Amino acid sequence: MADDEEGVFGGLYEDGHWEWNENTNTLHFISDLPPQPVETIQISTKAPTGAIEFRDDVDLIEQIRFRRRYQRKLQPGQADVITLQDVKDIAIFTAPVGILSPVLINMLHLPTTERFLRALILCCQYYLQIADEMANRIIELEAKVRTPDCEIIENEYRDNLADLRLLVAKEYCTILIGGGETRKFHHMGPQKKRRSLSDKDARLFETLLRMCVQVVWLALGRKSFNQIELEVNRVFKSDIFNTVEHTLKTGYVGKMTKEERSVLFGNCIRYDKKLNTKSPLTNEVFCSRDVDYRVMGLGVIKCPQSSTSNRSSKSAASMRKSSHVVQKLYPDITLPRKESKDVRFPPSFPDEPEKIRQCNEMQRRRWLNRLSKLMNLR
C-alpha cells in the first residue's frame, strides 16, 4: 500500500511547553514545532461513472496494518462491541482513493449522517427480511387459498417498511436542506446564498450513496449485495434513474407479483414525467398516510414513549405465515404493533432535546491524515 509511511499518532501534548496566561488565569500549551503549510488536495468535481469497486481481497499484511494504525482503539471501561464507526472504518480503508475526499470523510463523521446510516441499515435489513418472506408466501399460495388474514399481515409489513423508510427519509431531507451540522456541506454554501455547485454536489451524492451501500452490506454480513444496491438506488433515485438496474438489467421489478410490489414499495410512489420525478424517499415524507409524530422526531426530539404494556406481545412466529426456515446471521426484526388509539400531538414539546451521539473525532483525523498522505504520493 502507498500508506506505508503513515506516521503513528503521538501524544496530545508533545513537542511543546506550558505557559501561564495572565488574562484567563489558566495554563496554555504552546507547540515548539514550526507551523505546517496547509496543503490543498485537488479533487475532481466530475461525478464518478461506472462501477465503483471496493477492495475485497485484503491480505494479511494489510489487515495487520489496519488493526495497528486505523482500527478504533478501545477506551478504558468501553465495551468491546462492533459499532457503526468500525464498519465505516473498513469501508473507508477498502474504498478506492479516487472517490475519497476530505468532504466525504468529514460528512461521514457527522451525527446526522450516523443517524441516517443506522436508519438505512435497519431499513435494508427489514426489506431483505420481508422480501424473503413475501417470496415464500407467493410460493406457498400456489397450493393454498388466499384469505383475508393475508391482507392484514401484508398491510402490516407494508406499513412497517414505510415507517422505516421514513426514518431514512427524514435524515436524508435534513442533509438535503443543509440542516444542523450539515449546513457547511450544502451545495449553495452555509448561508445558501452562493451559486449552486451542481457538479461538486453530484459527485458528493454519488460517492456518499456508494459508500452507504458498502456500509450497509458490511453491516449485514456481506450478503445480498446486488439486492441492497438495487433497493438503495431505487429509493434514492426512483426506478427511472436507477443506474444500477440500467447496468445489471435484472428486471426484478417486473418479476414481482402485485402483492410483492405493494408490500415492498408501499403506497407513496408517485408516477410522473421524468422531469418531475422525485425521490421515493422524499415522497415518503409528504405521503398522505397516518404517521406517528414521534417517528419524525426520533433521535432529535425527546418525546414521551408508550410503555411496553401497550404493545402487543404477539410473537414473531405467529406473525410469519410461511413455513420456510433459513438460518440467518441476525435474528429477524420484530417491530411492535401500532397502538390502537390515535396518538395526538402534545400541547408542547420538551425544551431538552435528545442527547446527540457525537462521532469519533480521532478516527476522523486518522482518515483525513491517511488521505492527505495518499494524495501526496500519487
C-alpha positions as CSV (number, residue, x, y, z in Angstrom):
1,M,0.0,0.0,0.0
2,A,1.0,3.6,-0.5
3,D,0.3,4.5,3.1
4,D,3.3,2.5,4.5
5,E,4.9,5.8,5.6
6,E,1.9,6.7,7.7
7,G,3.1,8.1,11.0
8,V,1.9,6.9,14.3
9,F,-0.3,9.3,16.3
10,G,1.7,10.8,19.1
11,G,0.6,12.3,22.4
12,L,-1.6,15.4,22.5
13,Y,1.0,17.5,24.4
14,E,4.3,16.6,22.8
15,D,7.0,18.9,21.3
16,G,5.9,22.0,23.3
17,H,5.8,23.7,26.6
18,W,3.3,25.2,29.0
19,E,2.8,28.9,29.8
20,W,0.6,30.8,32.3
21,N,-2.0,33.1,30.7
22,E,-2.5,36.1,33.0
23,N,-5.7,37.1,31.3
24,T,-7.6,33.8,31.7
25,N,-5.5,32.6,34.8
26,T,-5.1,29.2,33.0
27,L,-2.2,27.2,31.6
28,H,-1.9,27.2,27.8
29,F,0.1,24.7,25.8
30,I,2.5,26.2,23.2
31,S,3.8,24.0,20.5
32,D,7.5,24.3,19.6
33,L,7.0,22.8,16.2
34,P,7.0,25.2,13.1
35,P,3.6,25.7,11.6
36,Q,2.9,23.3,8.8
37,P,1.7,24.7,5.5
38,V,-1.9,23.9,4.7
39,E,-1.9,21.6,1.7
40,T,-4.9,21.7,-0.7
41,I,-5.9,18.3,-2.0
42,Q,-7.2,18.6,-5.6
43,I,-10.4,16.6,-6.0
44,S,-12.0,16.2,-9.4
45,T,-15.5,17.6,-9.5
46,K,-16.7,15.2,-12.1
47,A,-19.2,12.6,-10.8
48,P,-17.9,9.1,-10.9
49,T,-19.3,6.9,-13.6
50,G,-19.4,3.2,-13.9
51,A,-19.0,0.6,-11.2
52,I,-17.0,1.7,-8.1
53,E,-15.1,-1.3,-6.9
54,F,-14.0,-1.6,-3.2
55,R,-11.1,-3.9,-2.3
56,D,-12.4,-7.2,-1.1
57,D,-9.1,-9.2,-1.1
58,V,-7.2,-7.6,1.7
59,D,-4.2,-9.7,2.5
60,L,-2.8,-10.5,6.0
61,I,-0.2,-7.6,5.9
62,E,-3.0,-5.1,5.1
63,Q,-5.1,-6.5,7.9
64,I,-2.3,-6.1,10.4
65,R,-1.7,-2.5,9.1
66,F,-5.3,-1.7,9.5
67,R,-5.5,-3.0,13.1
68,R,-2.3,-1.2,14.1
69,R,-3.0,2.2,12.6
70,Y,-6.6,2.7,11.7
71,Q,-8.8,0.4,13.9
72,R,-10.7,2.2,16.7
73,K,-8.9,1.9,20.0
74,L,-11.0,0.9,23.0
75,Q,-11.1,3.3,25.9
76,P,-10.8,2.0,29.5
77,G,-14.2,0.6,30.5
78,Q,-15.6,0.7,27.0
79,A,-17.5,-2.4,25.8
80,D,-15.7,-4.5,23.2
81,V,-18.5,-4.5,20.6
82,I,-18.7,-3.6,16.9
83,T,-20.0,-0.1,16.3
84,L,-21.1,1.8,13.2
85,Q,-17.7,3.6,13.4
86,D,-15.9,0.2,13.0
87,V,-18.0,-0.6,9.8
88,K,-17.2,2.9,8.4
89,D,-13.5,2.4,9.1
90,I,-13.5,-0.8,7.0
91,A,-15.5,0.9,4.2
92,I,-13.1,3.8,4.0
93,F,-10.0,1.6,4.2
94,T,-11.1,-0.6,1.3
95,A,-12.5,2.3,-0.8
96,P,-10.7,3.4,-4.0
97,V,-8.7,6.5,-3.4
98,G,-10.4,8.2,-6.4
99,I,-13.7,8.5,-4.6
100,L,-12.4,9.7,-1.3
101,S,-12.2,13.4,-0.4
102,P,-12.0,15.4,2.8
103,V,-15.6,16.5,2.4
104,L,-16.8,12.9,2.2
105,I,-14.8,11.8,5.3
106,N,-16.0,14.8,7.3
107,M,-19.6,14.2,6.2
108,L,-19.4,10.5,7.3
109,H,-18.4,11.7,10.8
110,L,-21.5,13.8,11.5
111,P,-24.2,12.9,14.0
112,T,-26.9,13.4,11.3
113,T,-25.1,11.1,8.8
114,E,-24.7,8.4,11.5
115,R,-28.4,8.6,12.3
116,F,-29.0,8.3,8.6
117,L,-26.7,5.2,8.2
118,R,-28.3,3.5,11.2
119,A,-31.8,4.0,9.8
120,L,-30.6,2.8,6.4
121,I,-29.1,-0.4,7.8
122,L,-32.3,-1.1,9.8
123,C,-34.4,-0.4,6.7
124,C,-32.4,-2.6,4.4
125,Q,-32.3,-5.5,6.9
126,Y,-36.1,-5.4,7.3
127,Y,-36.5,-5.0,3.5
128,L,-34.5,-8.2,2.9
129,Q,-36.4,-10.0,5.6
130,I,-39.8,-9.1,4.2
131,A,-38.6,-9.7,0.6
132,D,-37.7,-13.3,1.6
133,E,-41.0,-13.7,3.5
134,M,-43.1,-12.5,0.5
135,A,-41.2,-14.8,-1.9
136,N,-42.0,-17.7,0.4
137,R,-45.6,-16.7,0.8
138,I,-46.1,-16.4,-3.0
139,I,-44.7,-19.9,-3.4
140,E,-47.0,-21.4,-0.7
141,L,-50.0,-19.6,-2.2
142,E,-49.7,-21.7,-5.3
143,A,-51.1,-24.6,-3.3
144,K,-53.2,-22.6,-0.8
145,V,-56.2,-20.3,-0.9
146,R,-55.6,-16.6,-0.2
147,T,-57.6,-15.5,2.9
148,P,-58.5,-12.1,4.4
149,D,-55.8,-12.6,7.0
150,C,-53.2,-12.4,4.2
151,E,-54.2,-8.8,3.5
152,I,-53.9,-7.9,7.2
153,I,-50.4,-9.4,7.6
154,E,-49.1,-7.9,4.3
155,N,-50.5,-4.5,5.1
156,E,-48.6,-4.5,8.4
157,Y,-45.4,-5.5,6.6
158,R,-46.0,-2.6,4.2
159,D,-46.7,0.0,6.9
160,N,-43.6,-1.2,8.9
161,L,-41.4,-0.8,5.8
162,A,-42.9,2.6,5.1
163,D,-42.1,3.7,8.6
164,L,-38.5,2.6,8.4
165,R,-38.1,4.3,5.0
166,L,-39.5,7.4,6.7
167,L,-36.7,7.2,9.3
168,V,-34.2,7.3,6.5
169,A,-36.1,10.0,4.6
170,K,-36.2,12.5,7.5
171,E,-32.4,12.3,7.9
172,Y,-31.8,12.5,4.2
173,C,-34.0,15.6,3.9
174,T,-32.0,17.2,6.7
175,I,-28.9,16.6,4.7
176,L,-30.5,18.0,1.5
177,I,-31.6,21.2,3.1
178,G,-28.4,21.7,5.0
179,G,-29.9,21.4,8.4
180,G,-27.9,21.3,11.6
181,E,-24.2,20.4,11.3
182,T,-24.7,19.6,7.6
183,R,-25.1,23.3,6.7
184,K,-21.5,23.7,5.6
185,F,-21.9,20.8,3.1
186,H,-24.9,22.5,1.3
187,H,-24.3,23.0,-2.4
188,M,-25.1,26.7,-2.1
189,G,-22.9,27.3,0.9
190,P,-23.6,27.5,4.6
191,Q,-25.7,30.7,4.1
192,K,-27.3,29.2,1.0
193,K,-26.5,32.4,-0.9
194,R,-23.8,31.5,-3.4
195,R,-24.2,29.9,-6.8
196,S,-25.1,26.2,-6.7
197,L,-22.1,23.9,-7.2
198,S,-24.1,21.2,-9.0
199,D,-21.1,19.3,-10.3
200,K,-19.4,19.1,-6.9
201,D,-22.8,18.2,-5.3
202,A,-23.4,15.4,-7.8
203,R,-20.0,13.9,-7.1
204,L,-20.6,14.0,-3.3
205,F,-24.0,12.4,-3.7
206,E,-22.8,9.6,-5.9
207,T,-19.8,8.8,-3.7
208,L,-21.8,9.1,-0.5
209,L,-24.5,6.8,-1.9
210,R,-21.9,4.2,-2.9
211,M,-20.3,4.4,0.5
212,C,-23.7,3.9,2.1
213,V,-24.3,0.7,0.1
214,Q,-20.9,-0.6,1.2
215,V,-21.5,0.2,4.9
216,V,-25.0,-1.5,4.8
217,W,-23.5,-4.5,3.0
218,L,-20.7,-4.9,5.6
219,A,-23.1,-4.4,8.5
220,L,-25.4,-7.1,7.2
221,G,-22.7,-9.7,6.9
222,R,-21.6,-9.2,3.3
223,K,-24.7,-10.8,1.9
224,S,-27.2,-9.8,-0.8
225,F,-25.1,-7.0,-2.3
226,N,-27.0,-6.6,-5.5
227,Q,-30.3,-6.6,-3.8
228,I,-29.1,-3.9,-1.3
229,E,-27.6,-1.8,-4.1
230,L,-30.7,-2.0,-6.3
231,E,-33.1,-1.1,-3.4
232,V,-30.9,1.8,-2.1
233,N,-30.5,3.3,-5.6
234,R,-34.3,2.9,-6.2
235,V,-35.4,4.7,-3.0
236,F,-32.9,7.5,-3.7
237,K,-33.2,7.9,-7.4
238,S,-36.5,6.2,-8.4
239,D,-37.0,3.4,-10.9
240,I,-36.4,5.7,-13.9
241,F,-33.0,6.9,-12.8
242,N,-31.8,3.7,-11.1
243,T,-28.4,3.4,-12.8
244,V,-27.6,0.1,-11.1
245,E,-30.7,-1.5,-12.7
246,H,-29.9,0.0,-16.0
247,T,-26.4,-1.6,-15.8
248,L,-27.4,-5.0,-14.4
249,K,-30.7,-5.3,-16.3
250,T,-32.1,-7.7,-13.8
251,G,-35.8,-6.7,-14.4
252,Y,-36.5,-7.5,-10.8
253,V,-39.5,-5.2,-10.6
254,G,-41.2,-6.8,-13.5
255,K,-40.7,-10.3,-12.0
256,M,-42.5,-9.3,-8.8
257,T,-46.2,-10.1,-8.2
258,K,-48.7,-7.3,-7.5
259,E,-48.7,-8.3,-3.8
260,E,-44.9,-8.1,-3.6
261,R,-44.7,-4.7,-5.2
262,S,-47.5,-3.4,-2.9
263,V,-45.6,-4.6,0.2
264,L,-42.0,-3.8,-0.7
265,F,-42.6,-0.4,-2.5
266,G,-45.5,0.9,-0.5
267,N,-48.3,3.3,-1.5
268,C,-46.3,6.5,-1.6
269,I,-44.9,6.1,-5.1
270,R,-45.7,9.0,-7.5
271,Y,-45.6,8.3,-11.2
272,D,-44.9,11.5,-13.2
273,K,-43.0,12.8,-16.1
274,K,-39.2,12.3,-15.9
275,L,-38.5,16.0,-15.3
276,N,-41.0,16.0,-12.4
277,T,-39.8,12.7,-10.9
278,K,-39.0,12.9,-7.2
279,S,-37.0,10.6,-5.0
280,P,-39.2,7.9,-3.3
281,L,-37.6,8.9,0.0
282,T,-38.9,12.5,-0.2
283,N,-42.3,11.1,-1.3
284,E,-42.4,9.2,2.0
285,V,-42.1,12.4,3.9
286,F,-45.0,14.1,2.1
287,C,-47.2,11.0,1.8
288,S,-50.8,11.3,3.0
289,R,-50.9,8.5,5.4
290,D,-51.2,8.3,9.2
291,V,-47.7,8.7,10.7
292,D,-46.9,8.8,14.4
293,Y,-45.4,12.2,15.1
294,R,-42.8,10.6,17.3
295,V,-41.2,8.8,14.3
296,M,-40.5,12.2,12.7
297,G,-38.5,13.4,15.7
298,L,-36.9,10.1,16.6
299,G,-33.3,10.7,17.7
300,V,-33.7,14.5,17.9
301,I,-36.8,15.4,20.0
302,K,-37.3,13.8,23.4
303,C,-40.9,12.6,23.1
304,P,-42.8,10.5,25.7
305,Q,-42.7,6.9,24.7
306,S,-45.5,4.4,25.3
307,S,-45.0,1.7,27.9
308,T,-44.3,-1.9,26.8
309,S,-47.7,-2.9,28.3
310,N,-49.4,-1.1,25.5
311,R,-47.6,-3.1,22.9
312,S,-48.8,-6.4,21.6
313,S,-47.0,-9.5,22.8
314,K,-47.6,-11.3,19.6
315,S,-44.6,-13.4,18.8
316,A,-42.6,-13.4,15.6
317,A,-43.6,-17.0,14.9
318,S,-47.3,-16.2,14.9
319,M,-46.7,-13.2,12.5
320,R,-44.8,-15.2,9.9
321,K,-47.1,-17.5,8.0
322,S,-44.6,-19.2,5.7
323,S,-43.1,-22.5,6.8
324,H,-39.6,-21.9,5.2
325,V,-36.9,-21.7,7.9
326,V,-33.5,-20.4,6.9
327,Q,-30.6,-19.9,9.3
328,K,-29.6,-16.3,9.3
329,L,-26.7,-14.2,10.6
330,Y,-29.0,-11.9,12.6
331,P,-32.4,-12.6,14.1
332,D,-35.4,-11.3,12.3
333,I,-36.6,-7.8,13.2
334,T,-39.9,-7.8,15.1
335,L,-41.5,-4.4,15.3
336,P,-44.1,-3.6,18.0
337,R,-47.7,-3.5,16.9
338,K,-49.1,0.0,16.4
339,E,-51.3,1.4,19.2
340,S,-55.0,1.1,18.5
341,K,-55.7,4.6,19.7
342,D,-54.7,7.7,17.7
343,V,-51.6,9.4,19.0
344,R,-52.3,13.1,19.1
345,F,-49.8,16.0,19.0
346,P,-49.0,17.1,22.6
347,P,-49.7,20.7,23.5
348,S,-45.9,21.3,23.8
349,F,-42.6,19.6,23.2
350,P,-39.8,19.3,25.8
351,D,-37.3,22.0,25.7
352,E,-34.5,19.5,26.3
353,P,-33.6,17.6,23.1
354,E,-32.3,14.0,22.8
355,K,-28.7,13.6,23.7
356,I,-26.8,13.7,20.4
357,R,-24.3,10.9,19.8
358,Q,-21.0,12.5,18.9
359,C,-18.8,10.9,16.3
360,N,-15.3,9.7,16.9
361,E,-13.1,12.7,16.3
362,M,-9.8,10.7,16.5
363,Q,-11.0,8.4,13.7
364,R,-12.0,11.3,11.5
365,R,-8.5,12.8,11.9
366,R,-6.8,9.4,11.2
367,W,-8.7,9.1,7.9
368,L,-8.0,12.7,6.8
369,N,-4.3,12.2,7.6
370,R,-4.2,9.0,5.6
371,L,-6.0,10.6,2.6
372,S,-3.5,13.5,2.7
373,K,-0.6,11.1,2.6
374,L,-2.1,9.0,-0.2
375,M,-2.8,12.1,-2.4
376,N,0.7,13.4,-1.9
377,L,2.2,10.1,-3.0
378,R,0.1,9.9,-6.2
